[in-house]
Amino acid sequence: MRTLILLVVACVCAFSTVQAQKKKAEPVKEQPAAPAQTAPAETTKAPSNPLGEHFAKKYSVANRWNDFDVARDAMYDLIVEYPGSDSLIFALAYMYFENQKYPSSVLVCQDLLARDPKNTSALELAAAGYEGLSIFDRALQSYESLFLLTNNNATLYKMAFLQYQLKRYAECITNVDILLSKPEAETLKVTFNDTENKPKEYAMKVSLLNLKGMAYKDQSDKVNAKKYFDEALKIAPDFLPAKQNLASVK
């Protein structure tokens, strides 16, 4: 994502160069900051070219020297010069998220969503920010809105885990079953530590079976819990969460 932000700044520099060659300033449309993000709104006023270039260079140098505070200030300066650029505002939200400043990241995303409620990049980042703040109900709401727009299996997977955390077991199991019925459950990968405590990729199906077992376990249904933990381990005998869960219901 840092590369993405640099690309946004590069676009700003390129735009400044083009504007310097024009006699009259025209409204600008920038490219989306990330795949699936909607096209940003037009700026209402063309910025001063030297000033825009200065802020872009300031951001680039601060980013290269890993100075978050200066890079953030430069990004604010760019946003003031390019007030219609959703790309720059999203880049600022991601900067906050990357530095674990989740409240600021969420607030910036909320402003983006006020402009465009269907901004899928902002919805996903807001959801992740709410997760970082352990506000799971708001995270789930954001993922639900995102899923309605994208019908993405990875988003539904996140929803199922959040529903489990919120003790909404029936919804969790329903979404797990939907995902298990899809071929992608066999091909999509998720990462967990194995029995040697090393990160390893597993088919999403393994994690889903384990999650379904957890939902039954929390409802004191040990028979079904054991059934799904066993199914997960048949596919991946070294899947540590299922091994630990199975041991807890014996």
FENTAQUI-V503085 format. One record per residue. N is the residue number from 1. PHI is phi in radians with two decimals (* if undefined). PSI is psi in whole degrees, 0 to 359 (NA if undefined). Layout:
N;PHI;PSI
N;PHI;PSI
This chain:
1;*;331
2;-1.06;321
3;-1.07;320
4;-1.03;315
5;-1.11;319
6;-1.07;323
7;-1.13;320
8;-1.06;315
9;-1.13;321
10;-1.05;320
11;-1.07;322
12;-1.11;316
13;-1.09;316
14;-1.09;318
15;-1.07;319
16;-1.08;320
17;-1.11;316
18;-1.12;318
19;-1.09;327
20;-1.13;338
21;-1.58;354
22;-1.74;148
23;-1.43;328
24;-2.11;138
25;-1.35;142
26;-2.16;153
27;-1.03;151
28;-2.07;142
29;-2.09;124
30;-1.68;163
31;-1.25;153
32;-1.00;148
33;-1.32;341
34;-2.73;156
35;-0.95;138
36;1.45;351
37;-1.35;140
38;-1.25;159
39;-1.10;133
40;-1.19;157
41;-1.22;162
42;-1.32;149
43;-1.27;153
44;-1.62;343
45;-2.62;131
46;-1.24;134
47;-1.36;163
48;-1.14;126
49;-1.06;310
50;-1.05;321
51;-1.19;316
52;-1.06;317
53;-1.12;321
54;-1.07;313
55;-1.14;322
56;-1.13;318
57;-1.17;321
58;-1.05;315
59;-1.08;315
60;-1.07;316
61;-1.17;315
62;-1.09;321
63;-1.15;319
64;-1.11;325
65;-1.65;11
66;1.00;40
67;-1.80;93
68;-1.05;316
69;-1.08;315
70;-1.22;319
71;-1.07;319
72;-1.10;317
73;-1.09;320
74;-1.13;323
75;-1.15;320
76;-1.07;318
77;-1.05;318
78;-1.11;320
79;-1.14;322
80;-1.10;321
81;-1.30;331
82;-2.17;66
83;-1.11;341
84;-1.61;4
85;-1.52;101
86;-1.12;331
87;-1.06;314
88;-1.18;320
89;-1.14;319
90;-1.10;320
91;-1.06;321
92;-1.13;316
93;-1.03;319
94;-1.22;324
95;-1.00;314
96;-1.09;315
97;-1.09;315
98;-1.08;331
99;-1.72;17
100;1.06;27
101;-1.67;70
102;-1.12;321
103;-1.03;315
104;-1.15;319
105;-1.04;315
106;-1.14;318
107;-1.11;319
108;-1.12;318
109;-1.08;323
110;-1.07;321
111;-1.15;319
112;-1.08;318
113;-1.26;334
114;-1.16;326
115;-1.26;317
116;-2.57;99
117;-1.08;346
118;-1.76;17
119;-1.29;98
120;-1.17;326
121;-1.13;317
122;-1.18;322
123;-1.07;315
124;-1.17;319
125;-1.20;322
126;-1.07;316
127;-1.04;315
128;-1.13;323
129;-1.14;318
130;-1.09;322
131;-1.06;316
132;-1.05;332
133;-1.59;0
134;1.08;28
135;-1.70;78
136;-1.24;330
137;-1.17;321
138;-1.24;324
139;-1.07;316
140;-1.10;318
141;-1.03;318
142;-1.16;318
143;-1.15;324
144;-1.10;317
145;-1.11;320
146;-1.13;319
147;-1.14;322
148;-1.09;332
149;-1.53;330
150;-2.01;337
151;0.91;41
152;-1.58;131
153;-1.15;325
154;-1.12;325
155;-1.19;318
156;-1.12;324
157;-1.06;314
158;-1.08;319
159;-1.05;317
160;-1.08;318
161;-1.18;320
162;-1.16;321
163;-1.09;323
164;-1.10;314
165;-1.09;329
166;-1.54;6
167;1.11;28
168;-1.67;70
169;-1.14;320
170;-1.09;317
171;-1.15;319
172;-1.01;310
173;-1.12;321
174;-1.05;314
175;-1.23;325
176;-1.06;315
177;-1.11;321
178;-1.05;314
179;-1.18;322
180;-1.15;337
181;-1.41;352
182;-1.68;143
183;-1.03;331
184;-1.11;339
185;-1.07;334
186;-1.50;333
187;-1.80;326
188;-1.19;142
189;-1.97;146
190;-2.26;157
191;-1.96;129
192;-2.42;161
193;-1.31;140
194;-1.53;191
195;-1.17;345
196;-1.70;12
197;1.07;34
198;-1.98;139
199;-1.05;135
200;-2.57;146
201;-1.50;137
202;-2.26;155
203;-1.09;142
204;-0.95;329
205;-0.99;322
206;-1.08;312
207;-1.14;322
208;-1.14;317
209;-1.09;319
210;-1.12;318
211;-1.10;318
212;-1.09;319
213;-1.08;320
214;-1.11;320
215;-1.10;320
216;-1.23;321
217;-1.04;317
218;-1.18;341
219;-1.72;14
220;1.14;25
221;-1.73;82
222;-1.20;330
223;-1.12;307
224;-1.20;325
225;-1.04;310
226;-1.07;321
227;-1.01;314
228;-1.39;330
229;-1.12;319
230;-1.08;317
231;-1.09;320
232;-1.11;318
233;-1.29;335
234;-1.13;325
235;-1.40;318
236;-2.40;89
237;-1.04;340
238;-1.75;17
239;-1.35;101
240;-1.03;315
241;-1.00;319
242;-1.20;322
243;-1.08;315
244;-1.18;320
245;-1.17;319
246;-1.10;318
247;-1.07;330
248;-1.38;347
249;-1.86;359
250;-1.42;NA
